[in-house]
């Protein structure tokens, strides 16, 4: 069983019921989620030792956040307790041609105000095989950039593989801030995960003949994107998720995985998704990819597993993915009929 450490912010998700708009809602659903926490839940679900690291208040809402992870088997023993706030994000689910809307209320959260000495990375990484973070976490402030840097250095010193999902969030920092921080942090990363927008937003690297708003992707162009990213930072592997958005409900979903050592570019099969909830879709891809790489899948098998895991997540409400390894492998193997299992 592999030990994977993930680090980031766990937030409260508040969302109108069904497909109501914020302005018409008079009550909200209450759940938890966050990029690296979502990855940890996926990995725990696959039978891995998933350790989630963050900082949360010691009050009842902070404990509820911890419990939301413990119930799915995530190791929460390295979560630091302190601070006053759990970050919040409000989500309005899109429908048809109306896009989803996300509003953050995460200023002064416990993790945003964390100090570099809050985390004992040598202890946290004891026996670990993998470390995962996303570009969302350093976006929370200069202190989080430094905390991520220290985590990466400690992981690298132990020979632990490091993955990062670029996950650019324009509501949290500017492209210039992102580029400066991520250029520094990516020097430690072995496996980079990106999408059709992140490489452009963060590093100015983009595929030709692509219009993401029109749902048109030139897959061949992403070979160049992956190669440029690998050349720039020395990544061992680069994964790029490819979303062709037809509407808020209907997306085509696939991915590419570039293995530098073999100079192999593998594209997954394409899934036609009818979406129940797309939040956490990229995180479930990351969790699936980490699982596959740690468990001996070849390049094609790894990208197929990761994309199938993510396709299943789009059918599940909430941030967390509850698909099992058997379900993912069944879909990756070609059974996407959705027939009743009796």
Secondary structure as the mmCIF struct_conf table of DSSP 4:
data_model
#
loop_
_struct_conf.conf_type_id
_struct_conf.id
_struct_conf.beg_label_comp_id
_struct_conf.beg_label_asym_id
_struct_conf.beg_label_seq_id
_struct_conf.end_label_comp_id
_struct_conf.end_label_asym_id
_struct_conf.end_label_seq_id
STRN STRN1 UNK A 3 UNK A 7
STRN STRN2 UNK A 11 UNK A 16
BEND BEND1 UNK A 17 UNK A 17
TURN_TY1_P TURN_TY1_P1 UNK A 18 UNK A 19
HELX_RH_3T_P HELX_RH_3T_P1 UNK A 22 UNK A 24
BEND BEND2 UNK A 26 UNK A 27
STRN STRN3 UNK A 28 UNK A 33
HELX_RH_AL_P HELX_RH_AL_P1 UNK A 35 UNK A 45
TURN_TY1_P TURN_TY1_P2 UNK A 46 UNK A 47
STRN STRN4 UNK A 49 UNK A 53
STRN STRN5 UNK A 55 UNK A 56
BEND BEND3 UNK A 58 UNK A 59
HELX_RH_AL_P HELX_RH_AL_P2 UNK A 60 UNK A 70
TURN_TY1_P TURN_TY1_P3 UNK A 71 UNK A 73
STRN STRN6 UNK A 75 UNK A 75
TURN_TY1_P TURN_TY1_P4 UNK A 77 UNK A 78
STRN STRN7 UNK A 80 UNK A 81
BEND BEND4 UNK A 83 UNK A 84
STRN STRN8 UNK A 88 UNK A 92
STRN STRN9 UNK A 95 UNK A 95
TURN_TY1_P TURN_TY1_P5 UNK A 96 UNK A 97
STRN STRN10 UNK A 98 UNK A 98
HELX_LH_PP_P HELX_LH_PP_P1 UNK A 99 UNK A 100
STRN STRN11 UNK A 101 UNK A 105
TURN_TY1_P TURN_TY1_P6 UNK A 107 UNK A 108
TURN_TY1_P TURN_TY1_P7 UNK A 110 UNK A 113
HELX_RH_3T_P HELX_RH_3T_P2 UNK A 116 UNK A 118
HELX_RH_AL_P HELX_RH_AL_P3 UNK A 121 UNK A 124
TURN_TY1_P TURN_TY1_P8 UNK A 125 UNK A 127
STRN STRN12 UNK A 130 UNK A 134
HELX_RH_AL_P HELX_RH_AL_P4 UNK A 135 UNK A 138
TURN_TY1_P TURN_TY1_P9 UNK A 139 UNK A 140
HELX_RH_AL_P HELX_RH_AL_P5 UNK A 142 UNK A 157
TURN_TY1_P TURN_TY1_P10 UNK A 158 UNK A 159
STRN STRN13 UNK A 161 UNK A 165
TURN_TY1_P TURN_TY1_P11 UNK A 170 UNK A 172
BEND BEND5 UNK A 173 UNK A 173
HELX_RH_AL_P HELX_RH_AL_P6 UNK A 175 UNK A 185
HELX_RH_3T_P HELX_RH_3T_P3 UNK A 186 UNK A 188
BEND BEND6 UNK A 190 UNK A 190
STRN STRN14 UNK A 191 UNK A 195
TURN_TY1_P TURN_TY1_P12 UNK A 196 UNK A 197
HELX_RH_AL_P HELX_RH_AL_P7 UNK A 198 UNK A 203
BEND BEND7 UNK A 208 UNK A 209
STRN STRN15 UNK A 211 UNK A 211
HELX_RH_3T_P HELX_RH_3T_P4 UNK A 212 UNK A 214
TURN_TY1_P TURN_TY1_P13 UNK A 215 UNK A 215
STRN STRN16 UNK A 216 UNK A 216
HELX_RH_AL_P HELX_RH_AL_P8 UNK A 219 UNK A 233
BEND BEND8 UNK A 236 UNK A 236
STRN STRN17 UNK A 237 UNK A 245
BEND BEND9 UNK A 246 UNK A 249
STRN STRN18 UNK A 250 UNK A 259
TURN_TY1_P TURN_TY1_P14 UNK A 260 UNK A 263
STRN STRN19 UNK A 264 UNK A 267
HELX_LH_PP_P HELX_LH_PP_P2 UNK A 268 UNK A 270
STRN STRN20 UNK A 271 UNK A 274
BEND BEND10 UNK A 276 UNK A 276
TURN_TY1_P TURN_TY1_P15 UNK A 279 UNK A 280
HELX_RH_AL_P HELX_RH_AL_P9 UNK A 281 UNK A 294
TURN_TY1_P TURN_TY1_P16 UNK A 295 UNK A 296
HELX_RH_AL_P HELX_RH_AL_P10 UNK A 299 UNK A 313
TURN_TY1_P TURN_TY1_P17 UNK A 314 UNK A 315
BEND BEND11 UNK A 316 UNK A 319
HELX_RH_AL_P HELX_RH_AL_P11 UNK A 325 UNK A 332
TURN_TY1_P TURN_TY1_P18 UNK A 333 UNK A 334
HELX_LH_PP_P HELX_LH_PP_P3 UNK A 339 UNK A 341
#
